């Protein structure tokens, strides 16, 4: 006979950890289980070395605020992303104060966010972006400069050895940016859940999802050690399994997943732990993406703090594998194909030749050529100081579109059944940074009848819950200052 649980979370990443933390807090008596197919949690996209660790708040990422054909720039999406990240900060701050999370420095550290561009066209764009953001409350403190001496003060490695012919160049800087170790954060949240009686089971791979007549789900699994099968019956299932979420939602048979596909993009970093270099760079510096590059492949030179040690990363350099996860199957790309998603996927391929060209170019780069790309950011870079590090797999969403037939979508998307009994997350960046906002949205969609009961506690954990900060400057200042204090950050 199957074991019965109220909630089953599939996948041991930041999304499951966040949702589990919220649900266990809101419903202490609910029986919750977590299944992870690998030998430990936080080993795929949430692992610190598999992502950039950027606290994505649109402070430096240009792809959240593209220039329109008429030359205008609209800050709306950047503001929305920042609002979402503030909710993450608020929850993390509350969990630190309640003793759920360890000292903030174990998972989040103040790291200025910068954007650096060259050439008249991009400098003009960055200037317009700065003008559009400088008076927005959530972007308070943003600085802009075209002066090489000022930029050198902000990030010496950007300017050392740079030729005058590189001008014009420009940069923005926001001191309140953050570097986040999502692996450490995920592990701490799961440790807390285990302390509260949640079963976090590793080496367990979900194989089947069958809806029962009573609306529950019979979930078949196989233990990867010993290969023994089993099943569990769950009232609610969340699939937070990275790229494999698509495969599992397809197996569930819910009609809402029809038309979806994913395109896997891998990555690599150049990494240095050379103390002399690390000491000269404390920032996450983003620039414009290459032509045809997916948004997650925007080049950036980052300070990273992992397990208390600081290093620098540059990249990502795109790689290609048909696997949806680092530890996935080489057949993933082919076995996702269904009659209902074939046409949208083919249309995406036809409409994105630049992406194919970009990926081929990236795959042909050797170590020396990757260091040469780094020199566009850091002119004095030496190949001997940098080693190549494999990053995680990202599964970019492809979906049906009424006008274009099929589109390649940036960001994340929650797909859930009509009755709210099962939901899954598709997509990539800025997912981890906005996990709290995404999971709050999931709660509203899947547990609408419980929200009135849960709201008081949610407002305690996330003071701005149900409101936006940017239209209320005084409240925005108060909330960001309070979370900065609790998380030991720059306000």
N, C-alpha and C positions, 0 to 999 in steps of 0.2 A: 504494500500500500504506500502511496506517495505521501511525503511529508507536506503539511499545509503551512503556507506562510502568507502574511498579508501583502508583503512587498518583496519582489525579487529584483535585484539590481545586477545586470549582466555587464561585466567589465570593471576592472579595478583602477579606473582613472579618476581625474578630478571631477568629472560630471557626476558619476555615481557617488563619489565621496561627498559632494556638495548636496545632492538630493537626499542621500541617506541621512546626513547630518540634520537637514531641515525636517524631514519626516519623523525621525526619532525624537527630535526635540518637541515637535508639535503633537506627536502621538506616542508617548513613552511605552504604551502597552502593545503597540503593534509589533508583530514578529517580522523581522526583516532579515533577509539573507543576501549575500553578495557572492557571485561566482566569477572567478578570474581564471582564464585558461593557462596562464603562465605561472611560474613558481612563486611570484611575489606581485604585489600591487605596484602601480606606477612604473611599469616597465616599457610601455609603448609611448604614446604622444605626451603623456604627463611627465615622463622621465626628464630630468633637468637638461641632459645633453641632447635630447631629441627635439627640443624647441628653443626658441630664442630667449625665453624668460622675460620678455618685455611685458610690463604691466600696461597692456594696450588701452590707452586712454585718448588716442588720436592726437597726442601732443606733437608727434614727430612723423607719423605715418601719412605720407602724401596721398596714398590711394584712397583714403577715406574722404578726401576733399578734392576731387579732380577739377581741372579747369574746363568749363563748358565751351562749346564751339564759339560762343560770342565773347569769350575771354573772361567771363565772370566766374567767381568762386562762391559756392554756397556752403556755409559752415554747418548746416543742419545735421548731416550724418555724423560729422566729427563730434558735435555736441551730444548727439544720441549715444555714441560709443563711450564718451567720457561719462555721461550719466550712468551708464551700465557699470562701468568700472568703479564708480563711487559706491555703488551698492555692494560690490565685492569687498571694497575697503571697509565699509561699515560692518558687514558680517564678520570679517576677519578680526576687526577691532573688538567687537563684542565677544567673540570666541576667545580672544587673548585675555580679556578682562574677566571672563568666566572660568578661565583655567583650562579650557578645552585645547587650546593651542599653546605651544611653548613660547619662549621669548621671540618677539617678532623677527629678530635678526636670523633666526633659523630658517625663515622662508621668504622674507621680504626685506629689501634694503633700498635706501634712497639712492637713486642714480639719475642724474639729469638726462632728459631726453632732448636730442638735437636733430636738426635736419641740415644737411650740407649739400649745396648744389653749385654747379659751374655752368657758365655760358649765359648769354644775355637773355635768352628765352626763359630758362628755368629761374634765373635770378628775378626777372620780372614777375613770374608766377609766385615765387616764394614771398616776394614783397606784398603781393595782393593777398596771399593767404594770411600773412601776418596782420595786415590791416583788418581783415575780416574777423580775426580771432582775438585781437589784443584787448577788446572791450567786453569780451564774453567772460562772465564771472568764473566759469570752470577753467578758463585758460589764463587766469590772472597770473601775472609775473612772466609771461612769455617775452623773450627778448629777441631783437633782430639786429644783425650787423652785416655790413659788407666790408668791414675793416679787418685786414689780415691780422693786425695786432690784437684785436679783441677776440677774434676766433681762435688765435693761438693761446690766449689765456684760458678760453673755454676748453679747448682740446688740442694740446700741443702737437700730437702726432698727425693731425690733419694738415698742419701748415709747415712743419719742418721739411726743408728740402723742396718746397713747392716753388715753381718758377713763376715769374711775373706774367708770363704768357698764358698761365692758367686763368688769369682774371678775365672777366669778372666772376666773382664767386660770392656766395652769401650763406648765412646760417641763421637758424633760430635756436633758441635754448629755453627749456623750461626746467628750473631746478627741482620741481616737485615730482619728477618722473621716478619710476621704480623698476627694480630688477626683482623678479619673483622666481623662487625655486618651487615650481609646481609639484615636483616629485616629493620634496620634503612636506609640503602642505598636504598633499594627498595621503601620504603615509600617516601623518599626525591625525588627520580626520578619521581614517580607518582604525587607527589605534583607539581613538576615543569611542568609536562605534562598537568595537569589540568589548571595551570596558563596560558598555551599556547593554551587553548581551546580544549584539548583532553577530550572526555567523558570517565571517569572512573566509570563504573557502577558496583556496588556490588550487592549481592543477586540475581544474574542472571546466570542461568545454561543453557549452550548450549545443545540442544537435537538432532538437525539434521544439516547435512551439505550436501546440494544438489547443484551439479554443474549445471549451467545454459548454455543455448546454446551459449550465448555470452562470455562464459569463466569465468564469475563471479560466486560467491557462494551465495546461499540463505541459511542463517544460522537461523535456528529456535531455539528459547529459551523459557524458562519459568522463570518468576520471583519467587524466592523462598518465598517471602512474598506476599501473596495474590494468588499465583499460576497462575497468568495471563500469557498467552502465547503471543508471538510476533515473529517478524523476522526482519532481516537486510540483505541487499545485499552488498557484499564486493568484491572489485577487488582482494584483497590479504588477505589471512587468515593465521595467525600464531597460532599454538596450543602449548602454553607453560604451559600446565596444569599438570605437573608432571606425575605421573603414569597414569592419565586419558588421556594423549595425545594419547596413543595407542588406547583406546576405541573410541575417537573422530575421529582419522584418519581412523580407520576401518569403522566407519559410513560414512565417506566421499566417500568410494568406490575406492580410488586411488589404482592402482595395486602395487605401490611401497611399500605399507605396508604389502603385503602378505609375510608370512613366519616369521613375527616378533611376539614375545610374551614378556611378562615381568614377572619376579619373584619378589614378594614383600618381603622385609626384613625390619623389624622395629628395633628400638633400644631404649636403656635406658642409662642414665648417672647416675653416682654417683656425687653429687654436694655438695660443701661446701662453705660457706661464712664466715667461722671462720677467723677473721682478723689475728690471730696468724699464721695460715697456709698459708693464701693468701700472707702474707708479705714475706714468705720464698720461694716462687716459682713464677718466672716470665719467663715462657717458655712454648712452646708446645713440649712435649717430646713423640716421637713415638718409637715403637719397632717393632719386627717381629710379623706377624699375626699367630694365632693358626692354626694348621693343619686343612684344610677344610674350614676355615673362608673365607667369601667373602672379597675382598680387602677393602671395605668400613668399615670393622669391625676390622681393625688394632687397637690394644689398644694404647691409648695415654692419658697422664696427661697434661691438658691444663689450661693455664691462659685464662679466658674469660672476656671481658669488654663489658657489655650490659647496655645501658642507663646510662653510666657513673659509674656503679658499677662493681667492680672486684670480681670474684669468681674463683673457680677451678672446673673443670670437669674431671672425669675419665670414660673411656669406649671407644667405646660403647659396651653394652651387647646386643646381638641380641635377638629380639623377633620375633614371627611370627603372622601375621594376613593376611587373604586373601584379605584385602583391599589394593587398590593401593595408597590411600591417607589416612591420619589420619582421615579425615572426608569422607571416601569413603564408598563403599558398601561391605558387606560380600560376595557378589556374584561376585566381580570383577575378582577373579582368574579363576572362571569357565566360566563366560560370555565372556572372551577374546578368548576362544577356537574357532578356525575355521578349516576347512579341510586342509588349506594350512600351518597352524602353529602347528598342533597337533604332527606330527612326529618330527620336530625339538625340541619341548618342551619335548617330551618323551625321546628323545636321551639325552638331557641335564640332565634329572633326572637320567638316567642310568649311565651317565658318571661322576656324581658328588655325589657319596655316602658320601664323606667326608663332604660336605656341609650339608647334611641331619643330619649326626651324630653330627656335630658341633652345628646346630640349636637345636637339641634335648637336648644336653648337656647344652646349654645356658638357655633353657626354664626351666630346672630343678634346676637352681641355685637360692638359696634364698639370702636374704640380706647379711647374714654372709659370704656366699661363694663368693659373689661379692666383699665384702670388702677384703676377702682373696686374690682375684685376684689383687686388688689394691695394696696389700702389696708387690707384686712382683716389683712394681715401688716404693712404699713408705712403707718401712718396719715398720714405726711407726704409720701407719694409725689406727685410732680408729673408730669403727662403729658409735659411738654416734655423730661424727662430720659430717657424710655424709648422705644425703637424696637421695632417688631415684627419678629421673626425666625422664619422657617419652620423647623420641626424635621423629623425624619424620619417615615417611615411605619412603623407597627407592625402586624404581622399576628397578631391574637389567635386562638388555636387554638379551633376548634369540632370536637367529636368525638362519636362514638357513646357512649351510656351505657346499660348494661343496665336501669337503673331509670327514668331520666329521658328516655330516647331520644336526646337530644342535650344537651350542656353546653358552655358557654363557659368555657375553661380559662385560668387565669392562669399565667404562667411559660413555661418552655421544655420541649420534649419531643424526644428523639431517636427517629426511626423508622428501623429497619434491616431488611433482608431476612433471611430465616431463615438463609441461609448466610453472612451478614455481609459480603457482597461490595459492598454499597452501603448508605449511611446518609445521613440528612439531618436537619437541625435545624429544628423548627417552633417558633413562639412568640416571646416578647419578654422584657422585664425579669423577673428580674435577669440575663439571659443573659450579657452581656459580662463582668460582674464575676465570674461563676462559670464562665467559659469553661474554666478548667483542670479543675475538677471534672467538668464535662460531658464534656470530651474524654477524661478518664481513664475515665469510665464507658463511653464509646464504644469505647475500646481493649479493655476487658474483654469487651464484647459481640461485637466484630467480629474480634478477634485473641486468642481465649482460649488458643490453643496457644502463644502467644509470651510470655504474661505472666510466667511463671516466669523466663524468660531476661531479660526487661526489668526485673524488679523491683529488682535492686540499683542500677541507674542511676536509676530513678525515685525511689528512696529518697534518693539523693544530691541530686537536683534538688528533691525535695519531702520533706524529712525526716519529716513526719508521715504520709506515704503509707501507707495501709492501717490507720490508727488514727484515733481521734478525740481532740481536744484537751480539750474541755470537762470530761470526767470526770476529767482528770488536771491539777489546778491548777498544779502545779509545772512540768510540761512545757508547759502553755499559756503560762505566764509566760515561760518560756525561749524558746519558738518566736516568740512575738509580739515579744519584746524583740530577738531576733536579726534578724527581718525588718525591724523598725523601724530598727535600726542600718543595715542594708544599703540600705534605701530612704530613709534620712534622714527618717523619720517620727516622730511622737509615739507612744510605745509603747502 
